[in-house]
Amino acid sequence: MPERRFHVALLLLEGHSDQEVADALQVGARTVSHEVRAVVAWLGARNRSQAVAMLVGAGTR
């Protein structure tokens, strides 16, 4: 997983919005939206909420 995508996943896990992630990483909101879709696809999740739930579950194992 590319480094920025990993950072996006961590910020999603913390509950940040796309705009907050964009501000934190100093990238555009569209870039974050693309990265979020990539994280969702990488996890095999149906949507952002399921991806976050999967990330939370991965942290407890």
KEFIDREN-635300 format. One record per atom (N, C-alpha, C): residue in one letter; x, y, z. Coordinates in nm, 3 decimals. Atoms other than C-alpha are relative to their C-alpha. Layout:
N
+------+---------+---------+---------+
! resn !      xx !      yy !      zz !
+------+---------+---------+---------+
!    a !       X !       Y !       Z !
...
+------+---------+---------+---------+
# end
This chain:
61
+------+---------+---------+---------+
! resn !      xx !      yy !      zz !
+------+---------+---------+---------+
!    m !   0.086 !  -0.118 !   0.000 !
!    m !   0.000 !   0.000 !   0.000 !
!    m !   0.090 !   0.123 !   0.000 !
!    p !  -0.079 !  -0.124 !   0.001 !
!    p !   0.145 !   0.339 !  -0.093 !
!    p !  -0.013 !   0.077 !   0.132 !
!    e !  -0.006 !  -0.070 !  -0.130 !
!    e !   0.241 !   0.559 !   0.200 !
!    e !  -0.118 !   0.095 !   0.021 !
!    r !   0.110 !  -0.094 !  -0.018 !
!    r !  -0.023 !   0.828 !   0.138 !
!    r !  -0.131 !  -0.074 !   0.027 !
!    r !   0.122 !   0.078 !  -0.021 !
!    r !  -0.298 !   0.566 !   0.115 !
!    r !  -0.006 !  -0.053 !   0.143 !
!    f !  -0.007 !   0.046 !  -0.138 !
!    f !  -0.182 !   0.426 !   0.448 !
!    f !  -0.036 !   0.112 !   0.096 !
!    h !   0.033 !  -0.115 !  -0.086 !
!    h !  -0.200 !   0.773 !   0.606 !
!    h !  -0.149 !   0.034 !  -0.009 !
!    v !   0.144 !  -0.023 !   0.017 !
!    v !  -0.548 !   0.822 !   0.461 !
!    v !  -0.079 !  -0.101 !   0.083 !
!    a !   0.068 !   0.105 !  -0.076 !
!    a !  -0.656 !   0.490 !   0.613 !
!    a !   0.007 !   0.028 !   0.150 !
!    l !  -0.014 !  -0.031 !  -0.142 !
!    l !  -0.519 !   0.591 !   0.954 !
!    l !  -0.090 !   0.118 !   0.041 !
!    l !   0.084 !  -0.116 !  -0.032 !
!    l !  -0.698 !   0.927 !   0.943 !
!    l !  -0.148 !  -0.035 !  -0.008 !
!    l !   0.139 !   0.048 !   0.006 !
!    l !  -1.022 !   0.755 !   0.838 !
!    l !  -0.034 !  -0.073 !   0.130 !
!    l !   0.019 !   0.076 !  -0.123 !
!    l !  -0.982 !   0.527 !   1.136 !
!    l !  -0.025 !   0.094 !   0.118 !
!    e !   0.020 !  -0.100 !  -0.105 !
!    e !  -0.966 !   0.838 !   1.356 !
!    e !  -0.129 !   0.080 !  -0.018 !
!    g !   0.129 !  -0.065 !   0.021 !
!    g !  -1.294 !   0.960 !   1.206 !
!    g !   0.004 !   0.133 !  -0.072 !
!    h !  -0.013 !  -0.128 !   0.070 !
!    h !  -1.167 !   1.252 !   0.997 !
!    h !  -0.080 !   0.000 !  -0.130 !
!    s !   0.070 !  -0.018 !   0.128 !
!    s !  -1.367 !   1.387 !   0.704 !
!    s !   0.104 !   0.009 !  -0.112 !
!    d !  -0.090 !  -0.012 !   0.115 !
!    d !  -1.221 !   1.399 !   0.353 !
!    d !   0.075 !   0.133 !   0.005 !
!    q !  -0.064 !  -0.131 !  -0.002 !
!    q !  -1.152 !   1.771 !   0.393 !
!    q !   0.105 !   0.008 !   0.110 !
!    e !  -0.098 !   0.001 !  -0.108 !
!    e !  -0.977 !   1.720 !   0.726 !
!    e !   0.124 !  -0.081 !  -0.038 !
!    v !  -0.112 !   0.082 !   0.048 !
!    v !  -0.763 !   1.444 !   0.572 !
!    v !   0.081 !   0.080 !  -0.103 !
!    a !  -0.067 !  -0.081 !   0.102 !
!    a !  -0.685 !   1.672 !   0.276 !
!    a !   0.086 !   0.109 !   0.065 !
!    d !  -0.075 !  -0.105 !  -0.069 !
!    d !  -0.579 !   1.952 !   0.509 !
!    d !   0.122 !  -0.058 !   0.071 !
!    a !  -0.109 !   0.061 !  -0.074 !
!    a !  -0.365 !   1.720 !   0.720 !
!    a !   0.113 !  -0.046 !  -0.092 !
!    l !  -0.101 !   0.052 !   0.093 !
!    l !  -0.187 !   1.571 !   0.418 !
!    l !   0.043 !   0.102 !  -0.105 !
!    q !  -0.029 !  -0.108 !   0.094 !
!    q !  -0.178 !   1.898 !   0.223 !
!    q !  -0.018 !  -0.045 !  -0.145 !
!    v !   0.040 !   0.041 !   0.135 !
!    v !  -0.351 !   1.750 !  -0.081 !
!    v !  -0.143 !   0.046 !  -0.021 !
!    g !   0.136 !  -0.040 !   0.030 !
!    g !  -0.679 !   1.822 !  -0.254 !
!    g !  -0.103 !  -0.101 !   0.048 !
!    a !   0.109 !   0.086 !  -0.044 !
!    a !  -1.013 !   1.682 !  -0.143 !
!    a !  -0.030 !  -0.109 !  -0.103 !
!    r !   0.023 !   0.102 !   0.104 !
!    r !  -1.049 !   1.501 !  -0.478 !
!    r !   0.104 !  -0.111 !   0.009 !
!    t !  -0.105 !   0.099 !  -0.017 !
!    t !  -0.718 !   1.327 !  -0.418 !
!    t !  -0.035 !  -0.093 !   0.115 !
!    v !   0.039 !   0.080 !  -0.116 !
!    v !  -0.840 !   1.213 !  -0.078 !
!    v !  -0.116 !  -0.091 !  -0.037 !
!    s !   0.115 !   0.081 !   0.042 !
!    s !  -1.168 !   1.094 !  -0.228 !
!    s !   0.047 !  -0.121 !  -0.081 !
!    h !  -0.055 !   0.110 !   0.080 !
!    h !  -0.971 !   0.884 !  -0.478 !
!    h !   0.071 !  -0.101 !   0.090 !
!    e !  -0.073 !   0.090 !  -0.091 !
!    e !  -0.750 !   0.743 !  -0.202 !
!    e !  -0.097 !  -0.078 !   0.089 !
!    v !   0.101 !   0.069 !  -0.083 !
!    v !  -1.056 !   0.659 !   0.013 !
!    v !  -0.062 !  -0.113 !  -0.081 !
!    r !   0.055 !   0.106 !   0.086 !
!    r !  -1.208 !   0.468 !  -0.280 !
!    r !   0.099 !  -0.114 !  -0.016 !
!    a !  -0.103 !   0.103 !   0.014 !
!    a !  -0.877 !   0.284 !  -0.321 !
!    a !   0.012 !  -0.083 !   0.128 !
!    v !  -0.005 !   0.072 !  -0.128 !
!    v !  -0.870 !   0.192 !   0.050 !
!    v !  -0.120 !  -0.094 !   0.011 !
!    v !   0.122 !   0.081 !  -0.004 !
!    v !  -1.230 !   0.068 !   0.030 !
!    v !   0.016 !  -0.122 !  -0.091 !
!    a !  -0.020 !   0.110 !   0.095 !
!    a !  -1.144 !  -0.143 !  -0.276 !
!    a !   0.105 !  -0.098 !   0.052 !
!    w !  -0.108 !   0.085 !  -0.051 !
!    w !  -0.821 !  -0.274 !  -0.121 !
!    w !  -0.049 !  -0.091 !   0.111 !
!    l !   0.053 !   0.079 !  -0.110 !
!    l !  -1.010 !  -0.391 !   0.187 !
!    l !  -0.113 !  -0.093 !  -0.045 !
!    g !   0.113 !   0.079 !   0.047 !
!    g !  -1.290 !  -0.539 !  -0.024 !
!    g !  -0.130 !   0.041 !   0.070 !
!    a !   0.118 !  -0.052 !  -0.071 !
!    a !  -1.540 !  -0.324 !   0.164 !
!    a !  -0.103 !   0.050 !  -0.101 !
!    r !   0.107 !  -0.051 !   0.086 !
!    r !  -1.874 !  -0.212 !   0.023 !
!    r !  -0.002 !   0.152 !  -0.001 !
!    n !   0.004 !  -0.146 !  -0.010 !
!    n !  -1.835 !   0.147 !   0.142 !
!    n !   0.100 !   0.046 !   0.107 !
!    r !  -0.094 !  -0.060 !  -0.095 !
!    r !  -1.636 !   0.384 !   0.362 !
!    r !  -0.025 !  -0.049 !   0.142 !
!    s !   0.033 !   0.042 !  -0.136 !
!    s !  -1.820 !   0.284 !   0.680 !
!    s !   0.048 !  -0.142 !   0.027 !
!    q !  -0.045 !   0.137 !  -0.018 !
!    q !  -1.749 !  -0.084 !   0.630 !
!    q !   0.153 !  -0.005 !   0.001 !
!    a !  -0.147 !  -0.002 !   0.001 !
!    a !  -1.385 !  -0.005 !   0.550 !
!    a !   0.053 !   0.043 !   0.136 !
!    v !  -0.043 !  -0.045 !  -0.132 !
!    v !  -1.350 !   0.185 !   0.878 !
!    v !  -0.023 !  -0.111 !   0.102 !
!    a !   0.028 !   0.110 !  -0.093 !
!    a !  -1.515 !  -0.103 !   1.065 !
!    a !   0.103 !  -0.111 !  -0.016 !
!    m !  -0.101 !   0.102 !   0.023 !
!    m !  -1.272 !  -0.343 !   0.902 !
!    m !   0.136 !   0.042 !   0.056 !
!    l !  -0.126 !  -0.051 !  -0.056 !
!    l !  -0.978 !  -0.123 !   1.000 !
!    l !   0.000 !  -0.008 !   0.152 !
!    v !   0.011 !   0.010 !  -0.146 !
!    v !  -1.102 !  -0.110 !   1.358 !
!    v !   0.019 !  -0.144 !   0.043 !
!    g !  -0.014 !   0.143 !  -0.031 !
!    g !  -1.132 !  -0.488 !   1.361 !
!    g !   0.141 !  -0.049 !  -0.019 !
!    a !  -0.138 !   0.043 !   0.025 !
!    a !  -0.784 !  -0.527 !   1.217 !
!    a !   0.092 !   0.045 !   0.112 !
!    g !  -0.083 !  -0.050 !  -0.109 !
!    g !  -0.643 !  -0.323 !   1.504 !
!    g !  -0.016 !  -0.076 !   0.129 !
!    t !   0.026 !   0.072 !  -0.124 !
!    t !  -0.789 !  -0.554 !   1.765 !
!    t !   0.053 !  -0.143 !  -0.004 !
!    r !  -0.047 !   0.138 !   0.011 !
!    r !  -0.633 !  -0.876 !   1.639 !
!    r !   0.146 !  -0.011 !   0.030 !
+------+---------+---------+---------+
# end
